[in-house]
Amino acid sequence: MGFISLFLIAVVLSMDAFSVCLCIGMSKNINTRQVLKVSLFFSFFQGLMPIIGYMLAINFSTKISHIDNIIIFFLLSFIGVKMLFESFKEKENKKYYSLPLLKILYLSLSVSIDALAIGISFAFMNIKIIPAIILIAQTTFLMSIIGILSGSFLGKILKNKGETLAGIILIIIGIKALFE
């Protein structure tokens, strides 16, 4: 997988974090320390989950290598379709006036679940996991900061379009993997 495809996956994975950060950014009481704390937590878990998925799948990749493209297709397409459906659901814009550590932890875990499946896909594609997770974590960190800082403006414009685009990109990458 080339850098552009890997970068697109990193951007797609960070879209959930970006969307949540848009909501956080709409808060009146967000300060620089909270921006950095949320961004660090989100990027840490976005980097951790692919490692966990990768380690789980690496033991099975030699046993099912003859169908790895089909597995990649289904994993990425499943996540993409899930994101598409979620993008059409009516969502409340919640305001976070305080950001306790437990809430940040919960949000970090919830936006990084998809990264676990990506890590499984990476094992089947023989991707070097360390550079991939560094790129994913860095991208998530930046997207989280951008999301928080521009939340009030972009939240009104984007709404669910970011998640829709993310779902479509994952499905396209999954289809591409099916034919490789």
Secondary structure, 3 states (H helix, E strand, C coil): CCHHHHHHHHHHHHHHHHHHHHHHHCCCCCCHHHHHHHHHHHHHHHHHHHHHHHHHHHCCCCCCHHHHHHHHHHHHHHHHHHHHHHHHCCCCCCCCCCCCHHHHHHHHHHHHHHHHHHHHHHHHCCCCHHHHHHHHHHHHHHHHHHHHHCHHHHHHHHCCHHHHHHHHHHHHHHHHHHCC
